[in-house]
Amino acid sequence: MKFSPVHQRRHEKRRHVDMPCEAVRDLDFRRIGERLLDLSRDGALLRTYRDLSLGEEVLLAFRAPRTRQWIDARAIVVRKVRGVRTTDRGEAVGLSFLPLEPIQDVVLTAALDRVPPTLPARPRAIDYASTVRQIESLRAYVLVSQRDRRVE
């Protein structure tokens, strides 16, 4: 499968989990990890002990949080965490799920609603374009107010 990395914003909230799983590389069925660190409807963060390439396909099996229901998923490696930041929880890979079976998607969605979100490790990015628009809008308001006072 051809993979082209594209910067995309997350659509679903990540949920903090620290739970067992079974993860194997699709190419050779070698075990690559056995612990999920966070989870969303779109993907997961998998602690890994093998070097994986971006775009590699992974088979993943785990229980939906706080249930007995197993989820079988195919995923693509979209991010590598080297474990060097103070906020990293070891070496890991970010996985993006390929479409789940409809019933598994419903089970996972319902289960994730009961799990707290992951706290952001870094401060929120500043939206400079929005800030400039707000300044321009305020500046226009001030100019109009000053003009109206002079007319009176």
Sequence and secondary structure as in RCSB ss.txt:
>XXXX:A:sequence
MKFSPVHQRRHEKRRHVDMPCEAVRDLDFRRIGERLLDLSRDGALLRTYRDLSLGEEVLLAFRAPRTRQWIDARA
IVVRKVRGVRTTDRGEAVGLSFLPLEPIQDVVLTAALDRVPPTLPARPRAIDYASTVRQIESLRAYVLVSQRDRR
VE
>XXXX:A:secstr
          SS  EEEEEEEEEEETTT  EEEEEEEEE SSEEEEE SS   TT EEEEEEE TTSS EEEEEE
EEEEEE S STT  SSEEEEEE    HHHHHHHHHHHTTS B   SS     HHHHHHHHHHHHHHHHHHHHHHH
H 
